[in-house]
C-alpha cells in the first residue's frame, strides 16, 4: 500500500481573486505565504523521500519551505502536475468569461475530451491523462509515501478518476487552498 499526499498550493495574490489563472505563473498573497510557512512542517512530517512539485511558483514556494524541513528529501519539478491551461481565458475574471461564453464554458465537464477553454486551452481529459500518468509512475516507483504540491485541477482529476466519478462531479473534488488530500493506493 502506498499513500499519496496531494497538496494544493496556498492562497494566491489578492488581485487574482475571482480570476482564471490556470497556468499563469502567479505569486502567493501575504496570507498564502504565511499559510505555506505553517503548512510546511506538516508536509515534511509525512516522510516522503521525494517531493514532487508543479513548475508554477505558487506551488514551488511551499515545496521550497518543505525541503528546508525535510532532511534528505529530494525535489522533482514535474510539469505534469501543472494546473489546466485555460487558453484565452487566463487572466480574465470568471464573470467576464461567463459573460462572453455563457453556458458554453460547461464544456469543461460536458465535453471533457474535446472542449478547449479559451479557444486553445487544454481539454479536461488532456489534463487528466497527464496527471494520471504522473500518479501511476510515482506510485510504481515509490519507496514510501508520495507527496506532491500542485493544483486543484490535477488533484480533482486524479481523485475523480480513482473514484470513478463522472467529470461533472470533479469540480466538487477540488480541495481548498493549502489542503492535503491523502489517497491510499495498492502498489503494483
Beta strands, then each sheet from edge to edge (+ up, - down):
strand 1: 2-8
strand 2: 50-53
strand 3: 74-77
strand 4: 146-150
strand 5: 180-185
sheet 1: 3+ 2+ 4+ 1+ 5-
end
